[in-house]
């Protein structure tokens, strides 16, 4: 399943404000937790999502 920009943005904001863990986000979005961890860390590292 491909995630939309809005889904990624919400996930990133929830993760950065310590509201949800990558595993929780992955369960909600129905994707592997490794996928979520990858895009969260990548976005954080490169500041591609605000």
C-alpha positions in Angstrom: 0.0 0.0 0.0 1.4 3.4 -0.9 1.1 6.1 1.7 -0.1 9.5 0.8 1.8 12.7 1.8 -0.9 13.5 4.3 -0.6 10.1 6.0 3.2 10.5 6.2 2.9 14.0 7.5 0.5 13.0 10.3 2.7 10.0 11.2 5.8 12.2 11.3 4.1 14.8 13.5 2.8 12.1 15.9 6.2 10.4 16.1 8.1 13.7 16.7 5.7 14.8 19.4 6.1 11.3 21.1 2.4 10.6 20.7 2.9 7.3 18.8 5.6 4.8 18.2 6.6 3.6 14.7 5.0 0.2 15.5 1.7 1.8 16.5 1.7 4.0 13.3 2.5 1.0 11.2 -0.5 -0.9 12.6 -2.8 2.0 12.0 -1.6 2.4 8.4 -1.4 -1.4 7.7 2.2 -1.4 6.6 5.4 -3.0 8.0 7.0 -1.2 10.9 10.3 -1.2 9.1 8.7 0.8 6.3 7.5 3.4 8.8 10.8 3.5 10.6 12.6 4.1 7.3 10.5 7.0 6.2 10.4 8.6 9.6 14.2 8.5 10.0 14.8 9.5 6.4 12.4 12.5 6.7 14.0 13.5 10.1 17.5 13.2 8.7 16.9 15.1 5.5 14.2 17.4 6.9 11.9 16.6 4.0 8.6 16.7 5.9 7.6 19.5 8.1 
